[in-house]
Amino acid sequence: MDILDTHAYDRRQRRNTSCVLFLSLLPFFASAALFFYLWIPESTPSLLAAGVKAVPVISLALMVLSYNGGRSLLGVAGGLLLSSGGDICLIWPGLFLHGMGFFALAHLMYSLSFLSSRYTAHSYPSSGIYIVYLLQWGITGAAYVYLLPFLQNSPEPNIFVPAVGAYAFLIVLMATLGARTRHSLVMLGGLVFMTSDLSLALQHFKVVESLEYGRHIVMITYYLAQLLIAVGDVKATMAEEGGDFSKWKKS
């Protein structure tokens, strides 16, 4: 097989892989579309609303598991399942703190995954990445300082002031480790996740007036972030396997 045949074969393999991955994502796209179509009002929390909200992220977890196997339960798949627990809690306003706890654990799972060998093997320092780190931590710190007076005026300031601070640390750590991997999808996923959570915090703690499309912004950026992280994790595993199509899909 000459070099032209090899290149053509590689292109076909990449095209086949992209098609299979897209088909694996159809349950996510369908369930996310159903969520936005039904758009159950926040004023009527129910088990149905919780299920409809959580299913897209659960479908991503199952997709990651199908490719990466059980080891991903201590990584991205586990983080996605924990996130679905957070999705369910946030349906009921009284469980907001519990939802934060689920998402904090999810960020720990993502961080563990980003420290694994299939990511660290491709990470290397550069001056540009340190600027990204500085921006991530600077923006997060500034956002927390800006939120602090509103947290102190919340119904339970003794809980929310340290809890939000700890959560902010975990999400910016996750995003920093995501940037360190140098995988573009994972890097972008971490940044979009930070954007989604900042938008949610500004609205939940009454920093901004109720926005007409505020909930849309939170959910679109949230689902997008989870999608980017999940697909990025699958692609990282593909790269680790050396491009062997037969190894990519694990049961």
Secondary structure, 3 states (H helix, E strand, C coil): CCHHHHHHHHHHHHHHHHHHHHHHCHHHHHHHHHHHHHCCCCCCCCHHHHHHHHHHHHHHHHHHHHHHCHHHHHCHHHHHHHHHHHHHHHCCHHHHHHHHHHHHHHHHHHHHHHCCHHHHCCCCCCHHHHHHHHHHHHHHHHHHHHHHHHHHCCCCHHHHHHHHHHHHHHHHHHHHHHHHCCCHHHHHHHHHHHHHHHHHHHHHCCCCCCCCCHHHHHHHHHHHHHHHHHHHHHHHHHHHCCCCHHHHCCC
